[in-house]
Amino acid sequence: MTEVAETKRNKVARRQVDKFEVRRTELAVATLHTLADLGYARTSLREIAQKSEFSHGVLHYYFADKQDLITRAVRQYEAVCVTRYDGVIAEATSAPELRDGFIDEFFASMRTDAPLHRLWYDLRNQSLFEESFRADVEEIDRRREEMIWQVIGRCAELAQVRPATSSGIAYAMIDGIFQRGLRLALAGADEEIERLQDELRRVLVLLVDESGSAG
């Protein structure tokens, strides 16, 4: 009977933990746009509560502080973002087709989700000062690098060549282009973004070694 009772208590405890985590996720997702609008420096749990449907008490119960909430929110958003090119990779039948599809999705996401991308870069910058952010930022950055490398690897495979550089360098180059494009998108500089699209296409060609072989 004691073992049975202990098993029941453990199951109840696990359910309570699961419900708590589900609620944290729901709150993080629901406050994501508020976080994106405010940014790290202007954000506190109280300010988030004032601009959302949730009370300060509720947010404080589920999150230790704003760092906890921001990190959870960005992780939830990035979990979806790192799959954004999956369809393009699966459907492309040639390297040029993959490059075109990637570029279209790249700039569409930049425009439609600009505030959310801005929040990610805000968090990444803050990790230079806030040690509590670093492990999460490094994990998100690793997943983003893998996402880009899947595109480069598939593009090279379709062209029957080898990637011309490492995944880290490829990610740094493309992420740099994305950051610049994001600033232009937020500034409404559409003509500059069009030029940047052409630059990205040239960079994607350079990131595979067309003089090599796939074997």
N, C-alpha and C positions, 0 to 999 in steps of 0.2 A: 504493500500500500504506500509505503514511504517513497519508493522509486516512481510509482505512478503519479503521486502527488507532485514530486519534483519535476517530472516530465511535463505535467500540465502547467506548472509555474513557469518553466522555461519557455513553453510555447506561448503563453500569455505575454511574457516579457519580450519575446521576439516580435510578436504582433504589435506590441506597443512601440517598439523601436521602429518597426517598418512604417507604422502610421505616422510617427514623428518625422521620419525621413521623407515620406510622401508629402506631408504638409510643408516641410522646408522647401521641397522642390516646387510645389505649387506657389508658394509665396515668392520665391526667387523669380520664377517665370512671370508672375503677375506684376512684380515691381521692376522688371527689367527695363522697360521703356522710361520709367521715372528715373532710374539710375543713369540711363544713357543721356537723358536730358540734363541732369544735374552734374554728372561727372564726379570724380573722386573727391576733389577738394571741397565742393559745396554740398556734399552728401553727409547726412547723419540719419540714424534711424528715425528720429523725430521728424526731420524734414521729409523723409520718404513717406512717413505715415500721413503727414499733412497733405501730400500730393497723391495719395492713393486711398483706397477704400478700407485699408487696414489700420487699426489703432497702433499707437506706439507700444502699448503693452503686449499686443500679439506679436509684433516683430521682435521685441526684446526677449520674449519667451522662447522663440525659435532660433534666434541668432544672437551670438554673444556680443557682436558689435557690427559696425558697417563693413569692416573687412570681411567678416564671415559671410554676410549677405551678398556683397559684391562678388566675391570669389565664387560662391555657389551659383549666382545668376550667370556669370560669364561662362562657367563650366557647362551649364545647361545649354546656353546658346551655342557654344563651340561644339558641343556633342552633335548638334544638328549641322553646323556649318562644315565640319570636316567631311561630310558626305555630299557636299553640293556638286562635285564634279563626277560623281559615280555614274550618272546617266550618260554624260558626255563621253566618258571613257568607254563605257559598255557599247555605245552605239556607233562610235567612229570606226570607219573602215580604212582610213588613210591618215597619214600624219597631218596633211593640210586640213583635213576635216576636223581632226581632233584639236588642232591649234585654233581654228575658227570657233568651234564650239566652246572651248575653254575661254577664249577672249570674250565672247558674248556673255557667258555666265559670270566671268570675273568682273566686268564693268557693270553688269546688271545688279549684282549683289552690292557692289560699291555704292551705287546710287540709291537703291531701295532700302538698304540697311545701314546707311552711313552712321547714324547715331550709335548703333550697336557696335559697329566696328571701332568707332571712336572710343567707346567704353573699354574695349579690349586693349587698345594701345595705351589708354590712360592707366589701366591696371598694370600693363607690362612696364611702363615707365616708373610707376610707383614701387614696383618690386626692386628697383635699384636702391630704394630707401627703406622699404618695409620688408624685413626678412620674412615675416609671416606669409607674404604673398609668393615667395620665390619658388617653392616646390610646386604649387599649382600652376604658376606661369610657365615653369620649365616643362611640365607635363602637357599643357595646352600647346606650347610652342613645338614640342616633339610631334604631337599629332598633326599639327598644321604642316610641319615639314614633310611628314609621311604622305599627307594629302597631295602636296605639290610633286613629290617624287613619283607618286603613282602616275601622274599626268606625264611627267618627263619620261619615265620608264616606258610607258605605253606608246608615247610618241616615237621614241627611239626604236621600239620593237616594230611598229608599223612601217617605219622608214628603213628597217633592217640595218640599223647602225647602233652604235653605243652612245650612252650619255657622255657628254664632253667634260663633265665635272662631277663633283660629289653632291650628295643630297643637301648638305649644309650650305654649300655655295649657291646651288640652284635656288634654295629657299630664300637665302639672304637677298639675292638679286630680285626675285619676283615679289617678295614681301616689301622690299624697298620701293618697287614700282607701285604696289598697292597703296602704301602709305602716302606717296606723292599724289596718286590719283584721288585718294580720299580727301586730302586737303583741297585739291582742285574741285572735287564734287561739292564739298561743303561751301566753297567760295562761289559756286555756280560758273566756273570757268570751263564751259563746254568745249570751246575750240581747243584748249590745251589738252583736254581729255582725249579728243579725237587724235591729236598728234601722239599722245601717250599710247594709244591703242596700236598705232603703227610701230612704235618703239618696242612694245611688248612682243609683237609678232616677230620682229628681228631678233630679239633676245631668245625667244623660244627656238628659233632656228639655230642660234649659236650654241644652245645648251645640249645639242646632240652632235656627235662627231660624224659628219657625213663622209669623211674620208675613211672611216673604219668599217668594220663588218660586224654583224650581229653574232657571229659565232665565236 
